[in-house]
Structures are given as structure tokens and as C-alpha cells.
Amino acid sequence: MNPTQTLAWQQLAMHARALEATHLRELFAADPDRAGHFSSKACGILLDYSKNRITADTLRELLALAEECALGSEIRAMFEGGEINNTEHRAVLHTALRAQGEVQVRVQGEDVIPAIREVRARCAAFSERVRSGEWLGYSGETITDIVNIGIGGSDLGPLMVCEALKPYADGPRLHFVSNVDSLHLTQTLAGLNPARTLFIIASKTFTTVETLTNARSARAWLVKAAGSESAVAKHFVAVSTNATKVAEFGIDTANMFGFWDWVGGRYSLWSAIGLPITLVIGAAGFDALLEGAADMDQHFRTAPFKDNLPVLLGLLGVWYVNFLDCRSQVVAPYNQTLHRLPAFLQQLDMESNGKQVRADGSPVDYATGPVIWGEPGTNGQHAFFQLIHQGTAVIPVDFILALSQPGQLANHRVSQIANCLAQSAALMQGKTADEVRAEMEAKGVATAEIETLLPHRVFPGNRPSNTLLLDDLSPRTLGALLALYEHKVFVQGKIWGLNSFDQWGVELGKQLASGIEQRLSAASGPRYDTSTEALLAYIGKSIS
């Protein structure tokens, strides 16, 4: 479906032009209870979206767009196991991984819930053996360090969650290796004891080049220290579905934890890919993470669109991308342990909706996925917020702040909250020339200097943002937050008519890399464009 052909899209285009000259200051002045009218709460998360460049009419037309694009039936199709990943003929059921209670979810007639729970129970039992000290390495010592070797969704998700929940960590020390640059691996291993280190190799097919390159080097490091190949089975486990290759590597397939082709990589942290999370915070903590995500799933399925957090966030994103020409969005978490959340959301959003054709293969003639970027908030304030406040591009911001987290110091917490709220307020209201002049005159600045500095110190304001306040940064609330963003991406993909669950764009570079590796290690191999050939010649001289 082409959304631009809907009546709501056309109405929104006209409405955007009419709203162009309206400042957020005016909207707040006109409605003293604007924050109440444009906020909603679910699953321990308050979404205040009042600082967006919208009116009640905007919201009404956005909700009408969702209805015209049949969003409700699309949501039902995903949860019911419909083959919505049409280019790969797959269901999309990361939501089934966290389903609670007595439920059935069928894929091609088979209820997948028993298999999901069997793998989860195996992960929990294995984790308990490691955490309790029952699992011993080749020298008879307990495990103190775990190294997860994966890339993409097999790295970003569990890494982000383990960082976010550090205050809850009570298991072995955890390390992540993803980059094929050998220094990522060697610097990680430099301080570790091989006899007390356990490796998780996370690769669905057990063929991912970067992951297997790192895994083989880690294996050689262990075998050299142990003096025997037999040590591999005591120090390596796999999250994979390829039992043959796992066994060839030397891993006991009893310690292989599988998942399914209806779990996309960027949606896989809820599966056995989340094994590192269970090892570090325990099975109960991982279960709470799943429960929070399931809470948000239920909210997404049942809440009216006008109160539905993922729907609201998704529609606001469409509003900015397609009607206000905002091509990027910042994610600014103000809790330091969420420092990997922007990178996680980059993959979630940009790999899902970075598409130039609709699900039916027809080309789009409108903007789709925005560029997602960001850093922890107080760091960002001293780096890129200059661009957001006074740059020529309007860049919407999601401010994310958990109001409670174990281990926080009271005085730091006050400053943390103040900075977050101040930034969103400053972006909204800005500072006019008259306000700057009055401020400088009050400080006794000379008139000539005021006129010179005035244009540099004016803030246009009218810069939009959402504020998401989390009751706490517990496993359960974090699960809800992550599911919220998953569903937001789904909403936008459906409005744009995309298949948000394939990622063909990552394949071409992989294919070319294989041939280039051949050229680097041998004289023969495929030929490339003149630029690549010149670079290969230069590199060949440098590394020969």
C-alpha cells in the first residue's frame, strides 16, 4: 500500500504547511494543560510528547493514517504468526519468546511455545551451573570470566542489556568481542585466565565470518594454555542451530542452545542469544526482563491507538520524517548504564526500515527510516547538542531517564534529572533576541557588544522532543522500554508499507569481502573497480 494515496496523508501534508509558522511556545501558552493532553503511561514508562510540533488536529490525522493503513490488522498478523516477512517467507515472533502464561502461538500449525520454554529452561540450568561454581574448567577451577563472541544482533542486544543492568550483576565478569580487528579479542583476553574463562559463540548458522574468525583465535589461545584440544568442550558453548559445525569446532552439542528462523538477529536478545544476560543477572532477572517486554506487548495489542505508546512514538516519527523533513533522530539516555542503547536502536531502526521499496517490491517515493544516533545525555550536551539547539537542521530528540536505579548518589541524581529536563525545555522554548538583550543589559554589558553578540546567543527553540520517564531501571522496566521501541519501528514500517524484518542491504558487502580476502591472500581472484584495485595495490605494498 502506498500511504501517500490515503486521505489522512494528504490532510497531514496540508496541515503541516498550516502549522509551519506556529511555535511551541504559542501551543503551550494556548493550552495550560498541554502536558496532560499529550502524555500517556504504560508498563512503568511515562511518555510526555507535549514538546512536539503537533496539535490535537495533528494527532487526529496521524491516528486516521494508522487506521487507513490497517495498522490494527497488521499488529494482529504479527502476534498470530502470520508470514509478514514476505521476502523470506517467515513469521516474525520475537514476541512469542517472552509470552507469559498458558498461551499457544502456532507457526505452520505447530505451537512453538513448548520449544521456546525448553530452550529457556536449558539456558537457566546451564547458567546456574556456571554461577554456582558447579561448572569447572580444564584445571578443575570455577569460571570467573565469560567472553561472548558474536556480531550484530548477537552482540548489540545482550551487550546493551548487560550494561544497562550492571547494578544487578552478581555472576561472572562479562566481556563482549565483536570486531574482527584482532585487537578487540587480544586486548580482551590479555587480562584473563584461560583456565577460568568460558566462551559463548553466538552465530545462528555458525558460519558468520567475523564471529568464526574471532572464535578460532580464542580457541587457539585456550588450547595453547591447556595443552589439549579436549579443553575446548569445557570452555566453549554455542548459541546456534548448526549442530554439525558446532561439533566440528569441538563444542559438546549438549551445550548448544538454539533458536528459530522467525527470530531476527536484532530481535533476538529474548532468545538463547540472551544467555550472557542470564549468566550475569540470573534466570530470575532474565525472566523479569521478558515479563516487562510481555507487558508492553499486551499494551501494544490492546490499548487504543490514542493511548498506545508504540503507536504514538511511531506516528510522531512519521510526522517528522515525512511532513517536517527531519531525516535524523537523537536518542539521549540520561542513565549512564544505558550508554549502548543508541547503538542498539541504530540497528533496530535502520536495519529494519532503511528500505527503498515497499513489501510488494514497488519503489517508494517518500522518505523512510531516519538516521538514529546519540550518546548519554550529559555527555551529548557537551558534544553535539550545539547542533540540535542552533544548527540549521531540526532534529527530534528522545530523552530517556530512569527515576530510580540501584547505587545512585542522591546529589548526582538531582543534577542528572535537572539536566535532562532543562535540555528538553530549552529546545522547546529557545531564547529570543529580546530575552538575550534584557539578560545582557542586566549584567551591564555595553550596548555595542550586545548587538555584536546578539545573533550568536539567540536560540530559535521550537525544537521537538519526547521525554520518557521510567519508574526505575529494573529488568522488568527495561524489557518494556526495549519492546516499546521494537513496536515503534514496526508501526513506522507498516505506515510506510515496508517489510521491516529482512535486511538484504547487508549482503552485498559480505559477498564482495569474500573476494577481496581472496585477493589479499593470493594473486588470483575477482577484479574490482579502479578505486578498489588502486587501494588493493597500495595495501599490498604496505603489508607485503
C-alpha positions in Angstrom: 0.0 0.0 0.0 1.2 3.5 -0.8 0.5 5.7 2.2 0.7 8.9 0.2 -2.6 7.9 -1.5 -4.5 7.9 1.7 -6.8 10.9 2.6 -5.0 11.2 6.0 -1.6 11.6 4.4 -2.9 14.4 2.1 -4.6 16.1 5.1 -1.4 15.9 7.1 0.6 17.5 4.2 -1.8 20.4 4.2 -1.8 20.6 8.0 2.0 20.7 8.1 2.0 23.8 5.9 -0.6 25.5 8.0 1.4 24.7 11.2 4.7 25.8 9.8 4.7 29.2 11.4 3.4 28.1 14.8 6.0 28.0 17.7 5.8 25.5 20.5 5.7 28.5 22.9 2.4 29.5 21.4 1.0 26.0 21.7 1.9 25.8 25.4 0.5 29.3 26.0 -2.8 28.4 24.4 -3.2 25.2 26.4 -2.1 25.3 30.1 -2.7 21.6 30.4 -0.9 20.7 27.2 1.4 18.2 29.1 -1.7 16.4 30.4 -3.3 16.3 27.0 -0.2 14.9 25.3 1.1 12.3 27.6 0.4 8.6 28.3 1.8 6.0 30.7 2.1 2.2 30.5 4.3 -0.5 31.9 6.2 1.8 34.2 7.0 4.3 31.5 5.6 7.8 31.2 5.7 9.3 27.7 5.4 13.1 27.6 5.1 14.1 24.0 3.8 17.6 24.6 7.0 19.2 23.3 6.3 18.0 19.8 5.2 20.3 17.0 1.7 18.9 17.0 -1.8 20.0 17.8 -4.9 17.9 18.6 -5.6 18.1 14.8 -2.2 16.7 14.0 -2.8 13.7 16.4 -6.2 13.1 15.0 -4.9 12.9 11.4 -2.0 10.7 12.4 -4.4 8.3 14.1 -6.5 8.4 11.0 -3.4 7.5 8.9 -2.8 4.5 11.2 -6.4 3.3 10.6 -6.2 3.9 6.8 -3.0 1.8 6.7 -4.8 -1.0 8.6 -2.3 -0.9 11.4 -4.6 -2.9 13.7 -4.8 -5.9 11.4 -1.0 -5.8 10.8 -0.5 -5.9 14.6 -2.7 -9.0 14.9 -1.0 -10.7 12.0 2.4 -10.4 13.7 1.3 -11.7 17.0 -0.7 -14.6 15.4 2.3 -15.9 13.5 1.4 -14.5 10.0 4.2 -14.7 7.4 4.8 -11.0 7.5 8.4 -11.3 6.5 7.3 -12.0 3.0 10.7 -11.9 1.2 12.0 -14.7 3.4 8.6 -16.5 3.9 8.8 -16.3 7.6 6.7 -15.4 10.6 8.0 -12.7 13.0 7.6 -13.9 16.5 10.2 -12.4 18.9 7.1 -11.6 20.9 6.5 -15.4 21.4 9.9 -15.6 23.1 8.5 -13.6 26.0 4.9 -14.7 26.0 3.6 -15.4 29.5 1.1 -17.9 30.9 -0.9 -20.5 29.1 -0.7 -19.4 25.5 -0.3 -21.0 22.1 1.5 -19.5 19.2 1.4 -21.5 16.0 3.9 -21.5 13.1 2.8 -23.6 10.2 0.4 -25.4 12.5 2.9 -26.1 15.3 2.7 -24.5 18.7 6.2 -23.0 19.3 5.8 -22.1 23.0 6.9 -25.5 24.4 10.2 -25.4 22.4 10.8 -21.8 23.5 10.4 -22.7 27.1 12.5 -25.8 26.8 15.5 -23.8 25.5 14.9 -21.2 28.2 15.0 -23.8 30.9 18.2 -25.3 29.5 19.8 -21.8 29.4 18.7 -21.3 33.0 20.0 -24.6 34.2 23.4 -24.1 32.4 23.7 -20.6 33.9 23.1 -21.9 37.4 25.8 -24.5 37.0 28.3 -21.7 36.0 27.1 -19.2 38.6 27.1 -21.7 41.4 30.6 -23.0 40.7 29.5 -26.5 39.6 30.8 -26.0 36.1 34.6 -26.4 36.1 37.3 -25.7 33.5 40.0 -27.9 32.3 42.1 -27.4 35.5 39.2 -28.0 37.9 38.7 -24.3 38.7 35.4 -22.4 38.6 34.6 -19.8 35.9 35.3 -16.2 36.7 35.0 -14.6 33.2 32.7 -15.1 30.2 33.5 -13.8 26.7 30.6 -13.6 24.3 31.8 -13.7 20.7 29.2 -12.5 18.2 28.3 -9.6 16.0 25.2 -7.5 15.1 22.2 -8.8 17.0 24.3 -11.5 18.6 26.3 -8.7 20.3 24.4 -5.4 20.5 21.4 -6.7 22.3 22.9 -8.7 25.1 25.8 -6.2 25.5 23.3 -3.3 25.8 21.2 -5.2 28.4 24.1 -6.3 30.5 25.5 -2.8 30.6 22.0 -1.4 31.4 21.6 -3.8 34.3 25.1 -3.7 35.7 23.8 -2.8 39.2 22.0 -6.2 39.2 25.1 -8.2 38.1 26.1 -10.9 40.6 27.6 -13.5 38.3 30.9 -13.9 36.5 32.6 -10.9 34.8 31.3 -10.5 31.2 33.2 -9.4 28.1 32.0 -8.9 24.5 34.0 -9.3 21.4 32.5 -8.5 18.0 35.1 -6.6 15.8 37.2 -8.8 13.5 40.1 -6.4 14.3 42.2 -8.8 16.3 42.9 -6.1 19.0 39.3 -6.4 20.2 39.9 -10.1 21.0 43.6 -9.9 22.2 43.0 -6.9 24.5 40.0 -8.6 26.0 41.9 -11.9 26.6 45.1 -10.1 27.9 43.9 -9.9 31.5 42.0 -13.3 31.6 43.0 -16.7 32.9 42.3 -19.4 30.3 41.5 -22.0 33.0 38.7 -19.8 34.3 37.3 -18.3 31.1 34.2 -19.5 29.3 33.4 -18.5 25.7 29.9 -18.2 24.2 30.0 -18.4 20.4 26.8 -16.8 19.1 26.1 -17.5 15.5 22.8 -19.0 14.2 24.5 -20.7 11.2 27.9 -21.0 12.8 29.3 -19.5 9.6 29.4 -15.8 10.3 32.9 -14.8 9.1 33.8 -12.2 11.8 32.5 -14.4 14.6 34.2 -17.6 13.5 37.5 -15.7 12.9 37.4 -14.5 16.5 36.2 -17.9 17.8 39.1 -19.8 16.1 41.6 -17.4 17.6 40.1 -17.7 21.0 40.1 -21.5 20.7 43.8 -21.4 19.8 44.5 -19.2 22.8 42.8 -21.7 25.1 44.3 -24.9 23.6 47.8 -23.4 23.8 47.3 -22.7 27.5 45.6 -26.0 28.3 47.9 -28.1 26.1 45.0 -30.2 24.9 42.1 -30.0 22.4 39.9 -31.7 24.9 39.7 -28.4 26.9 37.5 -26.8 24.2 34.4 -28.7 25.4 34.9 -27.3 28.9 35.3 -23.7 27.9 33.1 -23.2 24.8 29.4 -23.3 24.4 27.3 -22.2 21.3 24.1 -20.3 20.6 23.5 -21.8 17.2 21.3 -24.1 15.1 24.1 -25.8 13.2 25.0 -28.9 15.3 27.4 -30.3 12.7 29.7 -27.2 12.6 29.4 -26.7 16.4 30.6 -30.3 16.9 33.4 -29.9 14.4 34.6 -26.9 16.4 34.9 -29.1 19.5 31.8 -28.0 21.4 29.6 -30.6 23.0 26.2 -30.2 21.3 24.6 -30.7 24.7 25.9 -27.2 25.3 24.4 -25.8 22.1 21.4 -23.6 22.6 19.2 -23.0 19.5 16.7 -20.5 18.2 14.5 -20.2 15.2 14.4 -18.5 11.8 11.4 -16.5 12.8 13.7 -14.6 15.3 15.5 -11.8 13.5 19.0 -11.0 14.8 18.1 -7.6 16.0 15.1 -9.0 17.9 17.0 -12.0 19.3 18.1 -10.9 22.8 14.9 -12.5 24.2 16.1 -15.9 22.9 19.2 -18.0 23.8 21.2 -15.1 22.4 20.4 -13.6 25.8 22.4 -16.4 27.6 25.0 -13.8 28.7 22.3 -11.9 30.4 21.1 -15.0 32.3 24.7 -15.7 33.3 25.3 -12.3 34.7 22.0 -11.4 36.4 20.5 -14.9 36.9 17.5 -16.6 35.4 15.0 -14.7 37.6 16.4 -11.4 36.3 16.2 -12.6 32.7 12.6 -13.7 33.4 11.7 -10.3 34.7 13.2 -8.7 31.5 10.9 -11.0 29.5 7.9 -10.2 31.7 8.4 -6.4 31.1 8.5 -6.9 27.4 5.4 -9.1 27.5 3.7 -6.3 29.4 4.4 -3.9 26.6 3.3 -6.5 24.0 0.0 -6.7 25.7 -0.3 -2.9 25.9 0.6 -2.7 22.2 -2.0 -5.3 21.2 -4.9 -3.9 23.3 -4.5 -0.2 24.1 -6.5 2.3 22.0 -4.1 3.9 19.5 -4.6 7.3 21.2 -3.1 5.9 24.4 -0.7 3.4 22.8 2.9 4.2 23.5 4.5 2.4 20.5 1.8 3.7 18.1 2.2 7.3 19.4 6.0 7.2 19.1 5.8 5.6 15.7 3.3 8.1 14.3 5.3 11.0 15.6 8.3 9.7 13.8 6.4 9.5 10.6 5.2 13.1 11.1 8.8 14.4 11.4 10.3 12.3 8.6 7.6 12.7 6.0 5.9 16.0 6.8 8.6 18.2 8.5 11.6 16.8 6.6 13.5 15.7 9.7 15.9 13.0 8.5 17.6 12.0 11.8 16.7 11.5 15.4 18.7 11.6 18.6 18.4 9.1 21.4 19.7 10.7 24.7 19.5 8.4 27.7 20.5 10.1 30.9 21.4 6.9 32.8 25.0 6.1 32.1 24.3 2.3 32.1 22.1 2.9 29.0 25.1 4.1 27.1 24.8 1.4 24.5 21.1 1.9 23.9 21.5 4.4 21.0 23.8 1.9 19.2 21.2 -0.9 19.8 18.4 1.3 18.4 20.5 2.2 15.4 20.5 -1.4 14.3 16.9 -2.0 15.3 15.6 1.0 13.4 18.0 1.5 10.5 18.3 -2.2 9.6 14.5 -2.6 9.8 13.3 0.5 7.9 16.3 1.5 5.8 14.4 0.4 2.7 13.7 1.9 -0.8 11.0 -0.5 -1.8 7.7 -1.5 -0.2 7.0 -5.0 0.8 5.5 -5.7 -2.6 8.7 -4.6 -4.3 7.4 -1.3 -5.6 9.7 1.7 -5.2 8.9 4.3 -2.5 8.7 8.0 -3.5 8.8 9.2 0.1 11.3 9.2 2.9 11.5 6.1 5.1 13.9 5.2 8.0 15.6 8.1 9.7 19.3 8.2 10.9 19.3 7.2 14.6 22.2 8.4 16.7 23.0 9.6 20.2 25.0 9.3 23.4 24.3 9.5 27.1 22.6 12.9 27.7 25.0 14.8 29.8 27.9 13.8 27.5 25.9 14.8 24.5 25.2 18.2 26.0 29.0 18.9 25.8 29.3 17.5 22.3 26.6 17.5 19.7 23.7 19.4 21.4 25.1 22.6 19.9 23.9 21.4 16.6 20.4 20.5 17.9 20.0 23.8 19.6 21.3 26.2 17.0 22.0 24.2 13.9 20.1 24.6 10.6 18.5 21.1 10.8 15.6 20.3 13.1 16.5 17.0 14.9 13.9 15.5 17.2 15.2 14.0 20.5 14.1 11.2 22.7 15.1 12.0 26.3 15.1 8.8 28.4 15.5 9.0 32.2 15.0 6.3 34.8 14.0 7.9 38.1 15.4 5.1 40.3 18.4 2.9 39.9 20.4 0.9 42.5 23.6 2.6 43.6 22.9 6.2 42.6 24.2 9.0 44.8 21.4 11.5 45.8 23.2 14.7 44.8 24.3 13.3 41.4 20.7 12.1 40.8 19.3 15.6 41.3 21.8 17.0 38.8 21.0 14.2 36.3 17.3 14.9 36.4 17.8 18.7 36.2 20.0 18.4 33.1 17.5 16.2 31.3 14.5 18.4 32.0 16.5 21.6 31.2 17.6 20.4 27.8 14.1 19.5 26.7 12.7 22.8 28.0 15.5 24.8 26.3 15.0 23.0 23.0 11.2 23.8 23.1 11.3 27.4 24.2 14.6 28.7 23.0 15.7 32.3 23.8 14.5 35.3 21.8 16.6 38.4 20.8 14.7 40.5 23.3 15.4 38.0 26.1 19.0 37.9 25.2 19.3 41.7 25.2 17.5 42.1 28.5 19.7 39.4 30.1 22.9 41.1 28.9 21.7 44.6 29.8 21.0 43.3 33.4 24.6 42.2 33.5 25.9 45.6 32.5 27.2 44.6 29.0 27.8 47.6 26.7 25.2 48.2 24.0 27.7 47.8 21.2 28.9 44.4 22.5 25.3 43.3 23.0 24.5 44.0 19.3 27.6 42.1 18.2 26.9 39.1 20.3 23.1 39.0 20.0 22.7 36.8 16.9 25.1 34.2 18.4 23.2 33.9 21.6 19.7 33.6 20.2 18.1 30.1 20.4 15.3 29.6 17.9 13.6 27.0 20.1 10.6 25.1 18.6 12.9 22.0 18.6 10.8 18.9 19.3 11.4 16.1 21.8 9.8 13.3 23.7 10.6 12.6 27.3 10.3 9.0 28.5 10.4 8.7 32.3 11.0 5.2 33.6 9.8 4.4 37.2 13.1 2.6 37.6 15.8 0.9 35.6 15.0 -2.7 36.7 15.0 -5.7 34.4 11.2 -5.5 34.0 11.0 -1.9 33.1 14.0 -2.2 30.7 12.2 -5.1 29.0 9.2 -2.8 28.5 11.3 0.0 27.1 13.0 -2.2 24.5 9.7 -3.8 23.4 8.3 -0.2 23.1 11.0 0.7 20.6 10.6 -2.6 18.7 6.9 -1.9 18.2 7.6 1.7 17.3 9.8 0.5 14.5 7.0 -1.9 13.4 4.4 0.8 13.4 6.6 3.0 11.1 7.4 0.2 8.8 3.7 -0.6 8.4 2.8 3.0 7.7 5.5 3.1 5.1 4.4 -0.2 3.6 7.8 -1.9 4.2 8.9 -5.3 5.3 10.8 -4.3 8.4 12.2 -7.8 9.0 14.6 -8.6 6.2 18.0 -6.9 5.7 19.2 -7.6 2.2 21.3 -4.4 2.4 23.9 -6.1 4.5 24.6 -8.9 2.0 26.4 -7.2 -0.9 29.3 -6.0 1.2 29.7 -9.6 2.7 29.8 -11.0 -0.8 32.5 -8.6 -2.0 34.6 -9.0 1.2 35.0 -12.7 0.4 36.6 -12.0 -3.0 38.8 -9.2 -1.6 40.1 -11.6 1.1 41.0 -14.0 -1.7 42.9 -11.2 -3.5 44.7 -10.2 -0.3 45.9 -13.8 0.4 46.6 -14.8 -3.2 47.4 -13.2 -6.5 44.3 -14.6 -8.2 40.7 -13.6 -7.6 37.9 -11.4 -8.9 38.7 -7.9 -10.3 37.0 -4.7 -9.0 36.5 -1.1 -9.9 39.6 1.1 -10.4 39.4 2.7 -7.0 39.3 -0.7 -5.2 42.0 -2.0 -7.4 44.2 1.0 -6.6 43.5 0.5 -2.9 44.4 -3.2 -3.1 47.7 -2.3 -4.8 48.6 0.3 -2.2 47.7 -2.1 0.7 49.6 -4.9 -1.0 52.8 -2.9 -0.9 52.1 -1.9 2.7 51.5 -5.3 4.2 53.9 -7.4 2.0 
